[in-house]
Amino acid sequence: MIKVLAGSWALFLGMMLLMLGNGLQSSLLGVRGSAAGFSALQMSLVMAAYFVGFMIASQVAPGMIRRVGHVRVFAALGSFISAVLILYPTIETPWAWIVGRVIIGFCFCGVYVTAESWLNNSVTNETRGQALSLYMIVQMVGIISAQALLNVPDPTGFLLFVIPSVLVSIAFAPILLSVTPTPAFESTRPMSLFALYRTSPLGCVGMLLMGAVYGAQFGMSAVYASQAGLSLGETSIFVAAIYVGALVFQYPLGWLSDRMDRRVLIAGAAAVGGAAGVVGLLAPGSFGLIVCAAVVMGGCANPLYSLLIAYTNDYLPPEEMASASAGMLLLNGLGAIAGPVLTGWLMDRFGASAFFLLIAVPMLLLTVYALYRMTRRPAPSSDVTGAYAPVAPVASVVAFEVAQEFAVESAQDAAGQTDPT
């Protein structure tokens, strides 16, 4: 991993700064929107708009890169991000923020596609798994660190919007000045959703449900904290706790994933995460309990994303793994759009604690469905299961395809080791 970091330190530094800016702006809007009197439903539409833009860019950005090149796309989208971040406090209306979030989601996805293409181009088959792990760590640490910036004094009301704008602007310098050469960009022909569902019903249903959970966590956690009456410091701790759990739980669950029936692990992790959501729902007055619930929820929900990818790959031949990525990302994106909207509607009707309801219900549904699927077909042999590759839900289609390439290489290596010839 040190070798990977030494060869791509500028890229990882730039991505760390980008995640600082993105993590701060998401939490900041949740806090400022509540202070401005936006309802939970209005804020949910603002937060869901990010995933709308992200999904659009996942389809459009590859074509943009092929037409005008990585550097121009990277610089242009970065400029739009900085501009929108500065404009947020000048137009404090829900519809303006919705438009801004669509633009921000579109631009961040395009930036991730570009940066991840460079990352994939800079690693070898032997270091691809390490690069994915380091990339996920950088993303999670960036989001966690961003929450501390919420506590920066902001007497004028503009400073906390200026900080992410500056961070994003600075992030492009180390990447553009040191990352060469520009990689070729190729996209994989996608597999149809029907074919993907026939291959792995649990993978498809799970990605849709976990998309809703992730959308609620990423978009609505700061909104919940503000409406629940938490202080700014408590809000930053609560939001950070979700991603601390995601970082800490990723590797134990990944280790178990390669050593047992993944459906059992999926059902177990979803059950524990759902139970943590119930704890948060029933203990709104205890800050300690809701922080513990946040750690467990994040620790179970985020690794489930990678677990579902690995489980789906167990039923795909190597030549179809990369083509499955687009369908799984689409399902995850649809869930991520619906998650914040449903959360906001529930919070308006039943109060702030309904945030935990939207976490608990999909995870418990996933538990039940995973147990059901265990009765429909046997687990694949451990000799043919693929390797677990950590992928964060904030990553773009390129990181997903890099993970699929890692799975393909691992499957081919395993086949070569078991070939008697």
N, C-alpha and C positions, 0 to 999 in steps of 0.2 A: 504493500500500500504506500510505503514511503517513496518507492520508485515512481508510482503513479502521480503522487502529489508533487514530486520534484519536477516531473515532466509537464505538468499542467497546472502549476500553482496559480498562475495568473487567471486562468479560467475559473478555478475554484474560488479565488478571492473575489472575482467579479460576481459570481453567482451568489456568494455569501452576502455581498452588498445588495444585490437585487432582492434577495429573500428578506433582508432587513427592511428594505423599503416596502415590499409587498405585504409582509406581516404587519408592519406598523400601520399602513393605510387601511387595512381591513378592520383592525381593532379600533383604530381612531374613528372611523366612520360610525362604527357601532356606538361608541361613547358619545360622539358629537350629535349624531342623529337623535338619540334619546334626549339629550340636553336641549335640542332644538324643538322638541315636541312631536317628532315623528312617531307614529304608531308602530307597534311591532310588525303589523302586516306591511306597512309602507317600507320599513327597514328590510323586511324579508325580500321584497321586490328589488330593492337596491342591491342586496347581497346576491340574489339569484342572477342578477344581470351580469355579474362577473363571469359566471359559468356559461351564460349564453354567448358572450363574446369569445370565451375560451374555446367553445365548441366550433364556432364559426371559423376561428383562426386555424383550428386543427385541420380543417378542410382547405382553407384558402392559403395559409402561409407557405406550404411547400411549393405551390405554383408561383407565388411571389418570389421566393428564393431562386427558383429556376430561371425566372425572367430577368431579374435585376441583380442577383447575387447576394451572398450572405451579408457582406459588409454594409451595403446600402439598406437592406431590410433591417438589420440590427440597429443602425444609427437612426433611421427614420422612426421606427417604433419606439425607441428609447426617448426621442424628442417628444413624441405624443404623450408618453407616460409622465414625463416631467411636467408638461404643460397642464395635463388634467389634474395632477396632484396639487398644483398651485391654484387652479380654478375652483376646486371644491369649496373652500370657505367663502368664496365671493358670491356663490349662487346656492344658498342653502334652501333648496326645494327638492322634494323627493324625485320629481321627474328629471331634473337636471342631474342629480346624482345617479339615477338609473342610466342615463345616457353615458355619463362619465364612466360608470362601472363596466358597461358594455365595451367601451373603448379600451379601458384598462385591461379587461380580461383578454380582449383580442390582442393587444400589444404584448402583454406578458407571455401569452402562448406563443406568439411569433418569436419573441426573444428566446424563450426556452427551446423552441425548435432549432433556432440558429445555434445557440450555445451547445446544445446536446449533440448536434451534428458535428461540431468541432471536437467535442469530447470523444465521440465514437471514432472519429478519424485519427485521434492521437493515441489510442490504446491498441494493444494487440489482443489476439484471442486469449492469451494466457492472463492478461491483466484486466479483461473486460469485467469480470465479476467484482474485482477489487475496486475498479473505477465506479461501478454502480453503487457499491456500498459507501464509498467516500462521498459520492454525489448526494446520496440520500442523507448522510450525516450533515453535510454542508447545508442542505435545505432545511432540515429540522433545527439545527443550531441557529441558523439565520432567523427563522420564525420565532424561536424561543427568545433569542436576544432582543428582538424587536419589541417584545412586550415591556422590557425594562424602560424603553424610550418613552412609553406612555406617561411616565412619572416626571419627565422633563417639564419644569415650569413653563407655562405658555400664557403669559399675561395679556398678550395682544390677540390671541385666538388664531394666529397664523403660523407660529413657529413650528408646531408639530406637523403642519402640512408642508412646510419648507424642508424639514429634515428628510423625509422620504424622497422628495424631489431631488435633493442634493445627492443622497445616497445612490439613487438610480443613475443620475448623471455621471457620478464618479465611477460607478460600476463598469461602465463601458470602456474606460481608459485602459486598464490593464489587459482587457480581452482584445480590444482592437489593436493595441500597440504591440502585442506579443504573440497572438495566435496566428500561425501560418503553417502550411498554406491553406487556402480556402478549400474545403472538402467538396467533393461531388455530392449532389443530393439526389437520392432515388427513393421513390415511394413504392410500397408493396400493394399489389392488387388485393382489395379487401375480401374477406369471406362474408357471405350473406348471414344475416342474423338467424335465419331459419336453420341454415346448416350448422351454425355455431351452437344453437340451442339443442339441436339433435345430438351434437357431439357431447355437450356438457350442460344439461339443464341447471345443475347446481351452480356452475360457474356464471351462467347468464343471470339467473335470479339473484345470486349473491352480489354480483357487480352492481345491479340496479339498486338493491337495498343498501349496500354499503356506500354507493354514491349519494343516496339521500342522507345517510348518517354523516358522511364527510362534509357534504354541503352545509348541513346544520352546524357542525363543529367549527368549520372554517369561517362561515359567514355570520352565524348568529350567537356565538359564545359571548362576544363583547356586548351584544345587544341584551342578552339575558342578564349579564352581570350588572349592566346599568339599570335595567328595569327592576332587578332584585334588590337594588339599593346598595350594592357593593361600592366601596371607595375606589378611587383610581388605582391605588396600589393593590388592592384586593383583586380588581379586575385583571391587572397585568399578571398576577400570580395564577389566577384561575385559568386564563387563556394559555399561559405558558405551560401549566400542568398537563394540559391535553397533549402537547407536543413532547414534553419530557417523557410521558408514558409511551408515546409512539416510538421515541428513540430507544428507550430502555428495553421495551418488550420485543422489539423487532428481532433481535438475534436469538434470544431463547426460543421464541416461537419458530423462527427459521431453522434452528438446529433440530427441534422436534419434528418439523415438517418433513425432513429427509429421513426420518427414522420410524414413522408410524403412519397409519391410515390417515390421510389428510382430512377426510370427512369427519373423523372423530375430533381432530384438532380444530377444524372450522366450527363444528357444533359447540365444542367446549369453550373456545375463545368468544364466540358470539353469545353464549349463555352467561359467561362471566361479565362481558361488557354490558349485556342487557340488565343483569342484576345490579351493576354499578349505576346504570341509569335509573333504576327503581329506587336505589338508595338516595340519589340526588333529588328525585321527585318527592320523596317522603321526608327529607331533612333539609328544607329550604332555609331554616334559621341557623344551621351550623356550618360556618365557613370551613372548618377543618374537614367535615364530612364531604362537603361538595368538592373540595380540592382533591381529596382522596378518590372520590367518584370520577373526577375529571382525569386523573392519572390513569385509572383502570380503563375508563372508556376509550381514551386515546390510545392506550397501550394495546387494547384488543382490536379496535376498529381499523387503525392504520395498517398493522401487519396482515389483517384479513385481506386487504387489497392484493398483497403479494401472494398470499396463500391461495386465493382464488385463481390467480394467474397460473401458479404452479400446478394446481389441481387440474385446470383446463388443459394445460399442456400435456398432462399424463395421458390424455385420450386423443392427442393429435400426433400425426406423424411429423417428423422434423420439417418437411417441406411445406406444411400448412401452419406452423406456429406463428410465423411473422404475419401471415394474412389474417389471423384471428385477432390481431391487436386492435384494428380499427373498430370491429364490432364490439369488443369489450369496452373500449374507450367511449363509444357512443352510448352504451348502456350506463356506464358510470356517469357520463355527462348528463344524461336525462335525469338520473337520480339526483345528481348534485344540483340541478336547477329546481327540481320539485322539493328537495329537502328544506331549504330556507323558507320557501313560500308556505309549505305546510306548517313549519315551526312558527312562523309569524302569525298565521291564522289561529293556531292553537293557543299561542301566548295572549293574543287579544281576547280570546274567549274564556280561557281558564287561568290566566296569570302567567307570570314569568317562569314558574317552575315547569310549565308544560314543555319547555325546552328539553328537559330530560325525557319526557314522554316520547318525543320524536327520535331520541337516541335508543331508548329501551325497546320500543315496539319493533322496528325493523331488525334489530339484532336478535330478539327472541323469535321473530318469524324465521330468520335465517337458521337459528338453532333447530326449530321444528322441521324445516324443509330439508336441512342436511340429514337429520335423523331419518326422515322419510326416504330420501334418496339412497340411504344405506340399505334399505329393504328392497330396492329395485335392481341393483346389480352389485356384484362383488367388487372389492377394492382391487385396483391394478397391482400386479406383483411389484415388490420393491426393486426387482431387477430392471423394470422398465420405467419407473417413475423418474421424472426429470429433476434437475437441481432447482433449489429455491433461490430466487434472485430478488433482493430488496428493491422495491420501487415505491416511491412516495406518491400519494394521490395528486400532489401538486405538479407532477412531471407531465411533459407533453407526450405526443405520439412517438417522438423520436426515442425518448428514454424507454418507452414501452417496447419499441422495436429492438432497442439495444438489449433489453432484458430477454426478448424472444430470441435474439441471435445467440445470447449466452446459453439459453435453454437448448437451442438447436445444437450448438457445439458440444454441450454436455451430453446430449442424447447420442450424438454421433461418436463421441469418445467412449461412452458406455457400450454402444453397439460394437465398436472395434475391440474393446477388451473382452467381450463375451463371444466374439466370433471365433470358432474353433480353427478356422483356416488362417 
